Amino acid sequence: MGRAPRLVLLCFFLPACGGPDDVGSQREPNIYGADDRMEWYAHPDPSAQALARASTMAVIPVERVDVSDPENVIITDRGTHTAVHVLCAGEAFGEQPISARCSATLVAPNVAVSAGHCFDGMDDCMNSAFVFDWLYDAPGSFPSLTIDDVYYCSSVGAVMNVGDDDYAVLTLDRPVEGPRRPAAVRYAVSPLAYDDPVIVIGHPAGLPMKIDSGGRVVAMGPTFFETTADTFSGNSGSGVFLPDGTLVGIH
């Protein structure tokens, strides 16, 4: 495939900070060369695996998150990737479930960041659950989820969805507990260099979490950069990290 860049916004929100993503026609490629999206359990870098479980959340409509048994949370889905998105036979991850509508990253004990177009208003906030560990921890196997893995949006601290600026800062309903930690964030727009490697962690097409370590920076703007990461609808809001785990952007 070609190497047309994908737009990613830089994290330029302040340290003091306390709509559904549908697949449509796509003129630019989503995959650049080899498909670098990998399952969490298959990723060879333990530090990337730890980062993913510590700070990445699936943004899932609340009606798909059954918390009636707090010790056994159930995530329902819209169908398989192939059925929901009308894929050709043999497409990657075709038989996996689609549940997430966007992605988010924890940046403080009760603060997450995502894409602005995922949270155009309070309805999007109130109708969203933030779910850790919606991933495969072994082939075909999900880890057990409890209520401690599920958080809700209580308010939108800042949101922008104009031109190249597409970000949201969200306050969760309570501080995150358990084996989680906020991502280390680069809070100022600092220069990146052409061909710098980046890691994107999120939920492409609404799938269980994928890690893509194959992206490279190909262009820079005043508040954004472009990469060759293999991303799809559903990656909106995904954290874009340097190899050392520093969050530098929001897809």
TORGUMAR-389554 format. One record per residue: residue number from 0; x, y, z of N, C-alpha, C in turn. Coordinates in steps of 0.001 Angstrom, whole numbers, plus 500000, padded with zeros to 6 digits. Atoms other than C-alpha are relative to their C-alpha. Layout:
# residues N
> num, n.X, n.Y, n.Z, ca.X, ca.Y, ca.Z, c.X, c.Y, c.Z
> NUM, X, Y, Z, X, Y, Z, X, Y, Z
...
END
This chain:
# residues 251
> num, n.X, n.Y, n.Z, ca.X, ca.Y, ca.Z, c.X, c.Y, c.Z
> 0, 500848, 498816, 500000, 500000, 500000, 500000, 500888, 501241, 500000
> 1, 499242, 498765, 500002, 501024, 503634, 499754, 500377, 500434, 501396
> 2, 499568, 499497, 498708, 502527, 505690, 502530, 499389, 501362, 500287
> 3, 500659, 498739, 499675, 500023, 508545, 502708, 499886, 500135, 501506
> 4, 499966, 499865, 498538, 500305, 509976, 506236, 498622, 500098, 500602
> 5, 501217, 499865, 499215, 497657, 509890, 508904, 500182, 501143, 500992
> 6, 499943, 498856, 499099, 496831, 512935, 511011, 499920, 499556, 501441
> 7, 500041, 500239, 498557, 497597, 512800, 514711, 500186, 501334, 500690
> 8, 499879, 498743, 499275, 497126, 515662, 517157, 501013, 499885, 501115
> 9, 499094, 499952, 498859, 499834, 516633, 519591, 499228, 500246, 501282
> 10, 500544, 499691, 498678, 499023, 516643, 523289, 500478, 501386, 500403
> 11, 499589, 498672, 499582, 499018, 520346, 524114, 499076, 500548, 501074
> 12, 500825, 499588, 498869, 496542, 520413, 527011, 500894, 500282, 501200
> 13, 499194, 499543, 498875, 497713, 521873, 530290, 500068, 498956, 501091
> 14, 499902, 500945, 498893, 498992, 519846, 533249, 498917, 500194, 501042
> 15, 500998, 499721, 498974, 496327, 521519, 535392, 498632, 499438, 499668
> 16, 501314, 500510, 500382, 493483, 519916, 533449, 499563, 498933, 500964
> 17, 500508, 500976, 499054, 491673, 518031, 536153, 499204, 498834, 499231
> 18, 501008, 500699, 500828, 479907, 510809, 518022, 500464, 498670, 499431
> 19, 499599, 501308, 500499, 480277, 507449, 517123, 500919, 500136, 498798
> 20, 498970, 499989, 501025, 483116, 506635, 514755, 499634, 498972, 498938
> 21, 500480, 500955, 500989, 481559, 505043, 511685, 501001, 499841, 498869
> 22, 499150, 500244, 501158, 483468, 503441, 508833, 499281, 500502, 498767
> 23, 500568, 499512, 501239, 482828, 505274, 505568, 500974, 499797, 498869
> 24, 499077, 500131, 501121, 484525, 505654, 502227, 501358, 500537, 500401
> 25, 498632, 499664, 499603, 488290, 505895, 502535, 500861, 500063, 498751
> 26, 499184, 499855, 501198, 490499, 507269, 499791, 501467, 499746, 500276
> 27, 498622, 500282, 499637, 493780, 507008, 501638, 500079, 498624, 500629
> 28, 499890, 501335, 499416, 495116, 503636, 502743, 500029, 500059, 501517
> 29, 499883, 500143, 498554, 494801, 502464, 506327, 501251, 499238, 500381
> 30, 498846, 500839, 499725, 497689, 499986, 506117, 501146, 500454, 499117
> 31, 498817, 499530, 500716, 501168, 501145, 505126, 501029, 498890, 500000
> 32, 499109, 501156, 500039, 503250, 498211, 503947, 499355, 498848, 500746
> 33, 500540, 501090, 499192, 502834, 495318, 506387, 499041, 500539, 501053
> 34, 500936, 499639, 498936, 499955, 495410, 508863, 500698, 499759, 501340
> 35, 499249, 500101, 498749, 501700, 496157, 512173, 499112, 499872, 501235
> 36, 500876, 500151, 498842, 498637, 495823, 514416, 500200, 498615, 500610
> 37, 499763, 501265, 499322, 499260, 493134, 517009, 499100, 499876, 501217
> 38, 500719, 500259, 498761, 497269, 491509, 519775, 500901, 500309, 501186
> 39, 499225, 499698, 498800, 498320, 492483, 523286, 500914, 498829, 500371
> 40, 499213, 501148, 499538, 499483, 488951, 524150, 501135, 499654, 499054
> 41, 498998, 500366, 500999, 501511, 488635, 520933, 501097, 501042, 499852
> 42, 499006, 498947, 500187, 503436, 491887, 521221, 501299, 499620, 500700
> 43, 498743, 500489, 499425, 507132, 491194, 521823, 500614, 500890, 501065
> 44, 499386, 499050, 499072, 507836, 494248, 524015, 499195, 500054, 501302
> 45, 500740, 499972, 498730, 506825, 493790, 527681, 499673, 501410, 500470
> 46, 500287, 498634, 499559, 507066, 497536, 528277, 498791, 500570, 499256
> 47, 501181, 499566, 500753, 504522, 498220, 525507, 498755, 499293, 500521
> 48, 501120, 500726, 499420, 502281, 495517, 526946, 499567, 500619, 501331
> 49, 500314, 499402, 498702, 502514, 497065, 530414, 499342, 501362, 499822
> 50, 500574, 498686, 500279, 501800, 500537, 529030, 498551, 499867, 499546
> 51, 501352, 500185, 500533, 498743, 499256, 527182, 499002, 499689, 501100
> 52, 500936, 500382, 498945, 497158, 497657, 530228, 499891, 501067, 501084
> 53, 500005, 498995, 498941, 498081, 500530, 532528, 499145, 501210, 499666
> 54, 500571, 498687, 500291, 496613, 503448, 530610, 498998, 500055, 498853
> 55, 500894, 499957, 501163, 494539, 502469, 527537, 498624, 499461, 500347
> 56, 501385, 500384, 499743, 490746, 502267, 527676, 499215, 499962, 498702
> 57, 500986, 500018, 501075, 488073, 501248, 525208, 498829, 500886, 500397
> 58, 501212, 499198, 499781, 485255, 503797, 524908, 498837, 499210, 499408
> 59, 501063, 500919, 500404, 482175, 501570, 524781, 498659, 500576, 500442
> 60, 501319, 499528, 499573, 478497, 502610, 524795, 499537, 499260, 501253
> 61, 500356, 500585, 498705, 477078, 502019, 528258, 499056, 498820, 499860
> 62, 500952, 501099, 500141, 474349, 499734, 526940, 500677, 498685, 499627
> 63, 499267, 501225, 500331, 477031, 497250, 525848, 500846, 499498, 501167
> 64, 499195, 500381, 498835, 478590, 497034, 529326, 499055, 499554, 501107
> 65, 500906, 500587, 499010, 476678, 494696, 531646, 500750, 499830, 501316
> 66, 499338, 500042, 498696, 477759, 495336, 535252, 499060, 499447, 501076
> 67, 500947, 500542, 499021, 474857, 493501, 536890, 500673, 499070, 500997
> 68, 499153, 500764, 499079, 477441, 491129, 538375, 501340, 500723, 500076
> 69, 498775, 499199, 499923, 480285, 493405, 539587, 501279, 499185, 499875
> 70, 498813, 500848, 500084, 482673, 490450, 539659, 500131, 499322, 498638
> 71, 499951, 500624, 501322, 481904, 489387, 536093, 499318, 500910, 498989
> 72, 500548, 499035, 500952, 481371, 492324, 533761, 500009, 499384, 498601
> 73, 500152, 500557, 501343, 480132, 491321, 530309, 499938, 501135, 498982
> 74, 500029, 499047, 501109, 480855, 493299, 527137, 499263, 499344, 498837
> 75, 500710, 500514, 501162, 478297, 492731, 524395, 500521, 500706, 498744
> 76, 499440, 499445, 501229, 479056, 493451, 520749, 498931, 500205, 498945
> 77, 500890, 499736, 501126, 477483, 494610, 517501, 500029, 498872, 498985
> 78, 499778, 501052, 500980, 478663, 491529, 515639, 501473, 499886, 499712
> 79, 498587, 500140, 500353, 481907, 490440, 514056, 500456, 501157, 499117
> 80, 499402, 498968, 500860, 484261, 492801, 512265, 499525, 499829, 498561
> 81, 500421, 500256, 501379, 483366, 491143, 508949, 498546, 500381, 499784
> 82, 501425, 499729, 500168, 479620, 491430, 509517, 499690, 501486, 500129
> 83, 500319, 498586, 499744, 479565, 494988, 510896, 500535, 500895, 498889
> 84, 499347, 499115, 500956, 481964, 496488, 508369, 500029, 499450, 498581
> 85, 500173, 500586, 501335, 481123, 494262, 505388, 501360, 499804, 499341
> 86, 498649, 500227, 500492, 484663, 493042, 504876, 500042, 498877, 498978
> 87, 499723, 501120, 500882, 486037, 490808, 502178, 500494, 498818, 500833
> 88, 499533, 501199, 499305, 486845, 487242, 503161, 501497, 500089, 500237
> 89, 498575, 500064, 499702, 490190, 486822, 504875, 500608, 501267, 500546
> 90, 499442, 498773, 499419, 490553, 490368, 506204, 500423, 499753, 501449
> 91, 499462, 500183, 498653, 492554, 490650, 509433, 498937, 500243, 501058
> 92, 500873, 499877, 498828, 490593, 490157, 512673, 498515, 499927, 499638
> 93, 501367, 499983, 500513, 487427, 489503, 510652, 498983, 499369, 500916
> 94, 500957, 500696, 499150, 485839, 487170, 513201, 499987, 500525, 501429
> 95, 499999, 499429, 498656, 486563, 489328, 516239, 498811, 500931, 500211
> 96, 501183, 499177, 499714, 483786, 491285, 517994, 500289, 501493, 499899
> 97, 499946, 498538, 500050, 483094, 494998, 517505, 499156, 500546, 501149
> 98, 500732, 499402, 498876, 482148, 496860, 520704, 500372, 501454, 500225
> 99, 499553, 498639, 499690, 484241, 500037, 521104, 499617, 500959, 498880
> 100, 500232, 498978, 501018, 483412, 503272, 519345, 501180, 500946, 499874
> 101, 498808, 499162, 500009, 486600, 505158, 520252, 500984, 499421, 501022
> 102, 498970, 500402, 499041, 489730, 504867, 522418, 500331, 501187, 500887
> 103, 499628, 498934, 499069, 491087, 506854, 525369, 501229, 499576, 500782
> 104, 498791, 500246, 499220, 494196, 507177, 527517, 499903, 500711, 501342
> 105, 499977, 499435, 498651, 494479, 507767, 531264, 501220, 500895, 500150
> 106, 498882, 499071, 499830, 496601, 510855, 532033, 500100, 500546, 501421
> 107, 499989, 499657, 498575, 495739, 511467, 535712, 499068, 498995, 500665
> 108, 500815, 501045, 499354, 494014, 509315, 538360, 498540, 499980, 499589
> 109, 501402, 499978, 500431, 490565, 510484, 537200, 499805, 500815, 498727
> 110, 500074, 499215, 501232, 491310, 512161, 533847, 500465, 499157, 498824
> 111, 499648, 500690, 501239, 491348, 510661, 530367, 499987, 500994, 498854
> 112, 500049, 499203, 501226, 492013, 512128, 526931, 499557, 499099, 498860
> 113, 500483, 500722, 501164, 490394, 511127, 523674, 499887, 500999, 498856
> 114, 500216, 499096, 501134, 489379, 512634, 520333, 498762, 500847, 500242
> 115, 501128, 499100, 499804, 487063, 515636, 520349, 498749, 499535, 499285
> 116, 501202, 500394, 500743, 484754, 514207, 517693, 499300, 498795, 500623
> 117, 500658, 501085, 499261, 484057, 511255, 520009, 499123, 500535, 501127
> 118, 500715, 499409, 498857, 482644, 513661, 522635, 499508, 501395, 499639
> 119, 500505, 498713, 500467, 480721, 516384, 520854, 499107, 500688, 501027
> 120, 500870, 499402, 498996, 478438, 516925, 523854, 499910, 499117, 501220
> 121, 500123, 500765, 498760, 477456, 515732, 527313, 499309, 498660, 499784
> 122, 500629, 501301, 500269, 475288, 512995, 525790, 501056, 498949, 499700
> 123, 498922, 500945, 500292, 478436, 511357, 524404, 500748, 499627, 501265
> 124, 499329, 500269, 498727, 480040, 511693, 527825, 499181, 499035, 500844
> 125, 500824, 500785, 499086, 477133, 510259, 529795, 499683, 498612, 499451
> 126, 500317, 501295, 500614, 476582, 507406, 527323, 501231, 499143, 499746
> 127, 498751, 500716, 500253, 480206, 506198, 527415, 500531, 499341, 501259
> 128, 499233, 500692, 498967, 481921, 503607, 529568, 501443, 499904, 499539
> 129, 498570, 500096, 500287, 485717, 503520, 529774, 500487, 498685, 500609
> 130, 499745, 501369, 499565, 486876, 499915, 529967, 501469, 499637, 499779
> 131, 498641, 500519, 500092, 490380, 498692, 530746, 499952, 498510, 499625
> 132, 499760, 501433, 500235, 491647, 495316, 529538, 498991, 499347, 499067
> 133, 500796, 500658, 501030, 489234, 494804, 526667, 500966, 499599, 498889
> 134, 498915, 500482, 500844, 491852, 492738, 524888, 500065, 498484, 500082
> 135, 499704, 501426, 499925, 492966, 489215, 524138, 501294, 499810, 500794
> 136, 498789, 500293, 499234, 495381, 487966, 526790, 500587, 498635, 499640
> 137, 499543, 501258, 500586, 495758, 484637, 524952, 499153, 499805, 498748
> 138, 500788, 500176, 501225, 494520, 483377, 521572, 498534, 499689, 500302
> 139, 501430, 500192, 499831, 490726, 483742, 521575, 499482, 500186, 501403
> 140, 500367, 499931, 498585, 490646, 484542, 525304, 500058, 501427, 500523
> 141, 500038, 498714, 499327, 489573, 487679, 527142, 500264, 499804, 501493
> 142, 499898, 500082, 498544, 490610, 488358, 530748, 498653, 500275, 500645
> 143, 501213, 499696, 499243, 487859, 488446, 533359, 499999, 501472, 500377
> 144, 500142, 498595, 499650, 486562, 491962, 533943, 499104, 500140, 501221
> 145, 500842, 499671, 498859, 485162, 493401, 537168, 499637, 501475, 499933
> 146, 500417, 498602, 499976, 483579, 496704, 538077, 501201, 500938, 500154
> 147, 498803, 499176, 499860, 487093, 497974, 538923, 500667, 500289, 498669
> 148, 499454, 499755, 501341, 487897, 497809, 535196, 499139, 500962, 499198
> 149, 500977, 499191, 500731, 484934, 500022, 534221, 499828, 501350, 500688
> 150, 500155, 498632, 499502, 484698, 503802, 534623, 499042, 500738, 499083
> 151, 500978, 499250, 500769, 482258, 506411, 533434, 500437, 501465, 499920
> 152, 499666, 498596, 500229, 482488, 509976, 532163, 499069, 500870, 500829
> 153, 500830, 499115, 499180, 481299, 512538, 534698, 499930, 501420, 499448
> 154, 500034, 498661, 500591, 482226, 515726, 532818, 501063, 500110, 498917
> 155, 499045, 499694, 501063, 484032, 517120, 529798, 500726, 501268, 500401
> 156, 499239, 498843, 499563, 486808, 519424, 530963, 500368, 500936, 498876
> 157, 499669, 499204, 501184, 487778, 520614, 527495, 499741, 499129, 498788
> 158, 500211, 500747, 501236, 486809, 519610, 523987, 500197, 500945, 498827
> 159, 499781, 499222, 501206, 487855, 520830, 520553, 499884, 499070, 498807
> 160, 500136, 500762, 501232, 486867, 519562, 517132, 499824, 500966, 498848
> 161, 500001, 498990, 501050, 487753, 522297, 514671, 501303, 499882, 499222
> 162, 498802, 500098, 500824, 490162, 521834, 511787, 500905, 498889, 500487
> 163, 499022, 500987, 499541, 493323, 520082, 512938, 499901, 499724, 501494
> 164, 500106, 500166, 498547, 492362, 520459, 516612, 498834, 499074, 500321
> 165, 501020, 501020, 499768, 490483, 517327, 517687, 500386, 499231, 501262
> 166, 499624, 500634, 498742, 490821, 516427, 521367, 498918, 500244, 501042
> 167, 500915, 499845, 498871, 488800, 515970, 524547, 500729, 499614, 501274
> 168, 499478, 500295, 498665, 489832, 516045, 528214, 498793, 499683, 500875
> 169, 501197, 500528, 499361, 487398, 514008, 530303, 500274, 499639, 501444
> 170, 499899, 500389, 498600, 486860, 513630, 534034, 499198, 498725, 500219
> 171, 500661, 501265, 499724, 486039, 510089, 535114, 499205, 500078, 501299
> 172, 500891, 499958, 498846, 483479, 509220, 537778, 500707, 499755, 501320
> 173, 499242, 500257, 498778, 486183, 508193, 540280, 501450, 499768, 499608
> 174, 498600, 500308, 500316, 489964, 507786, 540520, 500149, 498527, 499608
> 175, 499779, 501354, 500485, 491214, 504723, 538693, 500758, 499191, 501040
> 176, 499411, 500874, 498994, 492116, 501807, 540946, 500706, 498823, 499336
> 177, 499389, 501230, 500482, 494089, 498606, 540639, 501343, 500243, 499339
> 178, 498661, 499937, 500594, 497201, 497985, 538536, 500049, 500947, 498809
> 179, 500029, 499000, 501070, 496806, 501163, 536474, 500925, 501148, 500362
> 180, 499252, 498784, 499733, 498868, 504269, 536101, 499802, 500949, 498820
> 181, 500111, 499040, 501099, 498479, 507475, 534104, 501238, 499972, 499117
> 182, 498868, 499906, 500924, 500641, 507758, 531019, 500799, 501258, 500297
> 183, 499155, 498811, 499927, 503591, 510125, 531214, 499738, 500830, 498752
> 184, 500447, 499153, 501100, 502603, 513092, 529045, 501010, 501095, 499715
> 185, 499243, 498819, 500425, 504641, 515587, 527074, 498989, 501123, 499843
> 186, 501047, 498989, 499937, 502608, 518684, 527902, 500225, 501191, 499091
> 187, 499743, 498890, 500908, 504237, 521124, 525511, 500249, 499441, 498607
> 188, 499725, 500413, 501369, 504474, 520967, 521743, 501509, 500024, 499802
> 189, 498557, 500108, 500171, 508036, 519725, 521376, 500287, 499382, 498650
> 190, 499741, 500505, 501351, 509670, 518995, 518045, 500209, 498490, 499981
> 191, 499660, 501360, 500367, 509618, 515503, 516685, 500786, 500066, 498698
> 192, 499197, 500022, 501212, 511867, 514492, 513842, 499399, 499046, 498987
> 193, 500439, 500889, 501060, 511065, 512920, 510521, 500544, 498596, 500254
> 194, 499672, 501420, 499856, 511090, 509116, 510763, 500113, 499555, 501450
> 195, 500050, 500462, 498611, 510810, 509079, 514568, 498964, 498876, 500127
> 196, 500967, 501067, 499805, 509116, 505822, 515623, 498950, 500387, 501034
> 197, 501077, 499790, 499045, 505764, 505954, 517402, 499220, 498700, 500174
> 198, 500844, 501151, 499677, 503459, 503391, 519037, 498579, 500511, 500183
> 199, 501412, 499651, 499839, 499670, 503625, 518723, 499302, 498827, 500686
> 200, 500707, 501031, 499237, 497552, 501719, 521265, 498527, 500379, 500073
> 201, 501417, 499687, 499974, 493796, 501536, 520873, 499170, 498882, 499398
> 202, 501017, 500968, 500406, 490797, 499837, 519333, 499575, 500241, 498552
> 203, 500326, 499744, 501410, 490904, 499985, 515522, 498701, 499321, 499594
> 204, 501285, 500501, 500483, 487457, 499587, 513962, 499098, 499518, 501128
> 205, 500785, 500441, 498859, 486087, 499012, 517482, 500361, 498635, 500528
> 206, 499538, 501324, 499613, 488041, 495775, 517932, 500619, 499996, 501393
> 207, 499162, 500095, 498802, 489698, 494486, 521103, 501365, 500636, 499739
> 208, 498789, 499204, 500092, 492906, 496399, 521815, 501062, 499401, 499067
> 209, 498850, 500362, 500822, 495730, 496336, 519288, 501135, 500994, 500281
> 210, 498805, 499160, 499867, 499287, 497671, 519597, 500688, 500051, 498639
> 211, 499294, 499819, 501269, 500962, 499105, 516482, 501297, 500741, 500280
> 212, 498685, 499392, 499762, 504684, 499738, 516888, 500721, 500345, 498707
> 213, 499327, 499821, 501286, 505389, 500209, 513187, 499895, 501377, 499396
> 214, 500186, 498678, 500581, 504448, 503861, 512688, 501248, 500863, 500068
> 215, 498903, 499026, 500055, 506899, 506593, 511739, 499427, 501380, 499713
> 216, 500403, 498622, 500272, 506554, 510379, 511728, 500412, 500366, 498578
> 217, 499688, 499616, 501381, 506335, 511693, 508164, 499780, 501487, 499732
> 218, 500211, 498564, 500190, 505253, 515332, 508624, 499634, 500616, 501335
> 219, 500299, 499269, 498774, 504813, 517989, 511303, 499237, 501268, 499663
> 220, 500662, 498714, 500070, 502482, 520941, 511795, 500111, 500687, 501342
> 221, 499858, 499265, 498729, 502137, 523534, 514563, 499347, 499300, 501180
> 222, 500677, 500691, 498894, 499719, 521421, 516615, 499692, 498550, 499655
> 223, 500274, 501377, 500390, 499810, 518046, 514865, 501232, 499410, 499330
> 224, 499026, 500675, 500852, 501998, 515467, 513234, 499304, 498869, 499277
> 225, 500557, 501058, 500813, 501392, 512780, 510656, 500915, 498790, 500064
> 226, 499213, 501225, 499887, 502471, 509162, 510839, 499486, 498953, 499015
> 227, 500421, 501143, 500810, 502280, 505879, 508957, 499438, 498882, 500862
> 228, 500614, 501022, 499149, 500579, 504065, 511842, 498787, 499398, 499295
> 229, 501129, 500713, 500601, 498009, 501462, 510758, 498778, 500186, 500894
> 230, 501111, 499616, 499136, 494840, 503008, 512184, 498692, 500012, 499223
> 231, 501327, 500093, 500575, 491108, 502780, 511574, 499028, 500785, 500869
> 232, 501084, 499527, 499153, 487828, 504191, 512774, 499985, 499156, 501269
> 233, 499888, 500702, 498719, 487757, 503293, 516468, 501318, 500296, 500677
> 234, 498743, 499503, 499445, 491391, 504340, 516893, 499885, 501460, 500417
> 235, 500154, 498605, 499599, 490056, 507877, 517316, 500124, 500111, 501513
> 236, 499727, 499861, 498575, 491363, 508974, 520699, 501136, 499135, 500494
> 237, 498890, 500857, 499583, 494135, 506364, 520760, 501208, 500830, 500397
> 238, 498747, 499366, 499643, 497311, 507365, 522544, 501081, 499695, 498977
> 239, 498834, 500153, 500873, 500352, 507929, 520339, 501224, 500250, 500874
> 240, 498907, 499997, 499036, 503535, 507181, 522280, 501349, 499931, 499317
> 241, 498617, 500279, 500357, 507264, 507400, 521898, 500365, 498617, 500519
> 242, 499620, 501338, 499512, 509075, 504075, 522390, 500262, 499931, 501495
> 243, 499774, 500017, 498558, 509896, 505130, 525965, 498704, 500079, 500815
> 244, 501290, 499981, 499320, 506155, 505250, 526765, 499423, 501377, 500248
> 245, 500516, 498652, 499822, 505715, 509046, 526726, 498885, 500271, 498993
> 246, 501120, 499650, 500861, 502346, 510145, 525359, 500281, 501335, 499318
> 247, 499712, 498780, 500740, 502912, 512705, 522605, 498853, 500416, 499105
> 248, 501089, 499617, 500883, 499653, 512681, 520682, 498736, 499218, 500234
> 249, 501314, 500642, 500007, 496017, 511734, 520284, 499631, 499772, 498553
> 250, 500384, 500261, 501382, 494965, 510016, 517102, 498609, 500582, 499757
END
